[in-house]
């Protein structure tokens, strides 16, 4: 794998993977443990939560990495060709190639599923986990039930279906590949063998991922050091100023614990 440096202050760097595709990223060097932000479905590394944590880590002096999974943001590939295995492999690639020492993974929504899958692949590198509306198993537990018979028929016929998004102009592209791969990566039906500190933040008015998902994660994970913060009026994004302050307060406490 090779890395390509940015040509300007705001341009990303690129990690070229073994398959020739490039993963876009921004890396801030600093002390350990490092922090890696994992974005949500059809989101990217330039979201408000990622940038807020980046600014916090710069001020604190910790290394920080944010990146776009395949088919997202500035990375190569088409979203409709992506799935959880690929996105977790992207995370392991940047973890192995771009960081050193213990890391804290922060996963937002789909990034929370990615966070758990990636930690299972590299448990010795992960010092802690912080999930924001973490959504493991969403393809099976949420999407499969939300799709109509007509939409399922379209997926079977053309391999994907487009559905409106509440978070932007671009529709969600739900592919058969993502649904099939999600079924191979379900986590909440079995014990999750991870023993590092885990912090979960979930809004109780989240319209997309039920808050009880956080309870299920703590039930299935083997770690005894799991704390959940429920936000009574919190939505799915948890991106308001007070939400961002809560996020960095939680990260600060986690960093202090694992340092």
N, C-alpha and C positions, 0 to 999 in steps of 0.2 A: 504494500500500500504506500501511497505517496501523499504528501500534503502540498497544497498550493496556497501561497500567501496572498492576502488581499492586495488590491491595487489602490485602495483609498481607505480613509478612516472608517467609513461606515460599511464598506464592502466586506462580505464574509470571507473567511478562508475556506478551503475545500480539502476534504480527505478523499482520495481516490481509492475505492475499494477493489478487491481482487476481481470483481466482475466488470470493472472499468467505469462504473457509475460513481458520481461524486456526491458526497455529503457536505452540505454547507454548514459552517459553524462559526461561532465567536468564542474565543478562549481568552480568559484573563488570568495570567499567572499569579501565584500567591502561595501562602502557606497552606498546610494541610490541617484538617481534612478538606478536600475539595468538595465542591457542590456542583451537581449536574442537574439541569432542568429538562424534564421530558414533557413536551407539549401534548395537547389533546388532539382528537380526531379532526382533521381538516383545519387545524390551527397551525401555528408555526412558532419559531423561536423568538419572534419579535412582539409577542403578546405582552400585555401590561404586567402580568405576574412575573414572567421571565426577566423583563427589564428591571423591575423593582428589586428582585433578588440579586441581579447582577450589580446594581448600584450599591446594595447593602454589602455584598461580598467585597467589592472594591474598597469601600470605606473600612471594612473590618480587616482586610488584607488576606482573605482566603481565596484560593484559586476557584474559578467559576467557568463552567462550560455550558453553553446552550447550542442546540443544533436542530436542523430540520431532518426528520425521518424521510425516507424515500417517498417521493410523490407529494411531498409537502414543501411549502415555502420555496426556497431557492435550490433545493436539492434535486438531483436528477430523478427521472422516472415518472410514471403516471400514477395518480392516486388509485385508480380503479384496479391497478395491478398489485396493490399493496395488501399486506395482512400483518397480523400480530407477530408471526415468526420473523418476517422480514424486518419489521420495525424494532423488535428486540435484538435481532442480529446487528442492526445499525447501532444500537446503543452499546452493545458489547464491543463493536469495532472502535467507536470513539473512546470508550472506556480504556481499551487495551492500547490504542495507538496514541491518544492525545493526553492522557492523564497518568499521574503517578501516585502511589500510596492510597490510603483509604479515602473513600468518597461517600458523600451523602446524596442519595437520589431523591429528587422532588418530582412527583408525577401528578399531572393535572388531568383528571377525567380519564380518557384512554391512556394517557401517560401513567396513570396509576396502575393499570394492568401491565403496561410495558415495564414499569418499575419493578413489580413483583417477578415477572418472568426473567428480567435481566439479572436481578439479585440472585435468583435461583441458579443462573448460569455462572455467576462470579461471586459467590457468597464471601470469599476471603477478601474481596476488594471493597465490600460495602460496609460502611460504619453505621449507617442509619438510613431510615426511609421516612419520607414525609409525603403523604397523599392528600391531594386537594380534590374532593369529590371523586375519589378513586373509583374506577368503573371496571373491575375485572368481570369477565364473562358477559359483557354487555351485548355481544353479538347474539348470544343464545337467549339470555334472560330478558332482553329488552327489544332488540331489533326483530327477532323472529316472531315475537308476539304482536309487534306493532305493524308489521307488514300485512297488507291485505292479500287475499287469495289472488287478485289480479296482479299485484306487485310480485308475488312469488312466481307467478307464471311468466312474467317478463324476465325475471332473473334466470329462470330455467331456460328461456328461449334465447336471450342475448347475452347472458352472463352477468348482467348488472341492471340496477334500476336507479333512477334519480328521484330523490324526494326533497321537498322544500326544507330549507334550514331556517331556524329562528335566529341565527347568529350572523347572517350575512347574505349577500346576493347569490353566492355560489350554492347550488344544491348539494346535498349529501349524495355521494355515489356509493350505493350498497352493492357489493359484488358477491357473486357466488364464491369466489376464491376467499374473500374475507370471512364469509360466514362458515365455510368449510374449515378453514384454518383456525378460526376461533373455537370451533368445536374440539379441535385437537389440543387446544391450549387452555381449556377450562380449569380454573383453580379452586373455585369455591365448593367443589364436590369432593375434595380430598384435603388431607393435611398439607399445609404449606410449610415446608421445612426451612424456616428462616428464623434465626435467633438473635438478630440485632434489634436495637431500639426502633420502634415504629410509632409514628405520630400521624393521626388521621384527622382532617378537618372536613366537615360536611354540613352543608346547609339543609335545614329541615323543610325548606320550601323549594328544594331542588326539583324542577319539573322533569328532569331528564334521567337522573340516577337516584333511586330511592335512598334515603338516609340510612335505612336498615342494612344497606350494603356494607357500611362501615362496621356494623356489629358482626356481620358475617365474616368479614376479613379477620377481625380480632378473634373470632371463635375458631377459625381454621388455621391460623398461623401459630407456629409452635412457640414463638417468642413470648415470654412472660412480661416483657416491657413494652406494653402497647397502651397508648393513651388516645382517646377520641375527644375531640371538641365538636359539639353540635352547636350550630349557629341558628337560633330560633327563627329568625327572619331571613336566613341566608338563601341565596339562589344557587344556580349551578356554577356560575363563573367565579363568584367570590372575588370580584375585582374592584370593589369600592375601596376608598382610602382606608377605612377602618378594617376591611378584610385584608388588605395588603399589610397593614401594621400587625394584625394578628399573625399573618404568615411569617413575617420576619421575627416577631417575638418567639414564635414556636421554634423557628430555625435557630435562633440565638441560644435558647435553652438546650436544644439538641446538640449544637456545636460545643457548648460548654461541657456537656456530659461526656462527649466522646473524645474531646481533645486530650 
